[in-house]
Amino acid sequence: MDVWLRLWARKELSDVQKHLLIVGDVKGDCASCREIGLDYKTVKSCPQCGTAFHYVTCRRFESHPEERFQIVKRVNQIRTDLVWIDYSDYQKLTGRQRAREFFSNTDS
């Protein structure tokens, strides 16, 4: 019996960030170059920066947590080639990375 399980895996954050397609209500965005308005149902790579998409996440996970698994099931029926990333994990980790970079680049 096939079931949906959330799994943890070690990944290089920069690799996920470079190859991530962020799904919205209707369209998607490239996490690498911030290109917006991508048709997540068909786009295999970003038309702006050429990045191939390997991962997917959805902003609605945070605002509509009760729809999380319906969103995953619906998009996965169309895009079986993408690996799902938890949006809140992604936001926390990239925010932490930006803060580290900001404070390491400040003059003392």
Residue pairs with C-beta under 8 A, 6 or more apart in sequence:
4 69
4 72
4 73
6 86
13 93
13 94
13 97
16 55
16 85
16 90
17 31
17 32
17 94
18 31
18 32
18 51
19 31
19 32
19 51
19 52
19 53
19 54
19 55
20 30
20 31
20 32
20 53
20 54
20 55
20 56
20 57
20 85
20 90
21 28
21 29
21 30
21 31
21 38
21 40
21 43
21 53
21 55
21 56
21 57
21 82
22 28
22 29
22 30
22 31
22 56
22 57
22 58
22 59
22 87
23 40
23 56
23 57
23 58
23 59
23 60
23 71
23 75
24 58
24 59
24 60
25 60
27 36
27 37
27 38
27 39
27 40
28 38
28 39
28 40
28 43
29 35
29 36
29 37
29 38
30 38
30 46
30 48
30 49
30 51
30 53
32 46
32 49
32 51
33 46
33 48
33 49
33 51
35 46
35 47
35 48
35 49
38 46
38 47
40 56
40 75
40 79
41 78
41 79
43 53
44 52
44 53
44 81
45 51
45 52
45 53
46 53
53 82
54 81
54 82
54 83
55 82
55 83
55 84
55 85
56 75
56 79
56 82
56 83
56 84
56 85
57 84
57 85
57 86
57 87
57 90
58 71
58 72
58 75
58 87
59 87
60 67
60 68
60 71
61 68
61 71
61 86
61 87
61 88
62 87
62 88
62 91
64 71
72 84
75 82
76 82
76 84
